[in-house]
Amino acid sequence: MVPPERSQHRRHPTDGWFHSGDSGFLDEDGFLVVTGRIKELISCGALKFSPDEVDDVLQQHSDVAEAAAFAMPDHGAGG
């Protein structure tokens, strides 16, 4: 076992939290529900959303057979 001080997965030096890169929420029973990875999130200004959520919404439409959302740079918006 690797001692915590030598681990590459150290706690953040200023806030003490371990930043795993996962996103999620605590459900009504207090259980952690992991919903995805932060690096997979699409940023649009101040908004951040999961491409999986976009896919799910698009695929609910009867005229959509498949959907695959992904981020692309928007050079006009500074991206």
Steps between C-alpha positions, in 0.01 A plus 500: 500500500629847410510755783256790438782756479657307209176422319418676175144531637572753773243723655476852362743721697261790565159339552599151621263322261604217271414607145420180311374661178157339545174691512193396693255580777372369831156342466216538753643210706847656512658262250749634246380457142783538246367643174814543291841657469569872531731495196207375292292808583432750225551864597286769342575828671410455866298186424640149524308194390555133428494378139317190629212720618478665157502156334221379729278800424559477124429127492160555659385660174336252264689635195845449657655156449838570662667793671857578600572837660858620539685824558654707221701821534308821434770746399246783495426436867866469593511121494 
